[in-house]
Amino acid sequence: MTIADGQLRMALAALREAIQSCRSKGVGDEALGQAAMTEAMPLLVSVYGPERASAMLRGLSDLAAVELERH
């Protein structure tokens, strides 16, 4: 982990708790994924800039494609 490990751990715990809470209320993973991206995209662009945020998403897309091929 990086970026002030304590803060990162707190943020991860809070996000995981929120996701679990939504799931327990019947919110589906597709809606959760869309909500997460809706919130994450402006934050990523703000923190890393548009070019780096775009590169991060391309990397995730490439990784997802590889995983899809494996299954």
C-alpha positions in Angstrom: 0.0 0.0 0.0 1.0 3.6 -0.5 -0.4 7.1 0.0 -0.5 7.4 3.8 -1.3 3.8 4.5 -3.6 4.6 7.4 -5.8 6.9 5.3 -5.9 4.4 2.5 -6.9 1.6 4.9 -9.6 3.8 6.3 -10.9 4.7 2.9 -10.9 1.1 1.7 -12.7 -0.1 4.9 -15.4 2.7 4.4 -15.9 1.8 0.8 -16.1 -1.9 1.5 -18.6 -1.2 4.3 -20.7 0.9 2.0 -20.7 -1.7 -0.7 -21.7 -4.4 1.7 -24.5 -2.2 3.1 -25.8 -1.6 -0.4 -25.7 -5.3 -1.2 -27.5 -6.2 2.0 -30.3 -3.8 0.9 -30.6 -5.5 -2.5 -28.5 -3.2 -4.6 -27.0 -5.2 -7.5 -23.4 -5.2 -8.5 -24.1 -3.5 -11.8 -25.7 -0.5 -10.1 -22.8 -0.5 -7.6 -20.3 -0.5 -10.4 -22.0 2.3 -12.1 -22.3 4.3 -9.0 -18.6 3.7 -8.1 -17.5 4.9 -11.5 -19.7 7.9 -11.4 -18.1 9.0 -8.1 -14.6 7.8 -9.0 -14.1 9.4 -12.4 -14.2 13.0 -11.3 -12.0 12.2 -8.3 -9.4 10.3 -10.5 -9.3 13.2 -12.9 -8.9 15.7 -10.1 -6.1 13.8 -8.4 -4.2 12.5 -11.4 -5.2 14.6 -14.3 -7.1 13.5 -17.4 -4.3 11.8 -19.2 -3.2 9.7 -16.3 -6.7 8.9 -15.3 -7.4 7.8 -18.9 -4.2 5.6 -18.9 -5.3 4.0 -15.6 -8.7 3.1 -17.1 -7.0 1.7 -20.3 -4.8 -0.4 -18.1 -7.9 -1.7 -16.2 -9.6 -2.4 -19.5 -6.6 -4.4 -20.8 -6.5 -6.4 -17.6 -10.3 -7.1 -17.8 -9.9 -8.3 -21.4 -7.1 -10.7 -20.4 -9.3 -12.0 -17.5 -12.3 -12.4 -19.8 -10.1 -14.5 -22.2 -9.1 -16.8 -19.3 -12.7 -17.6 -18.5 
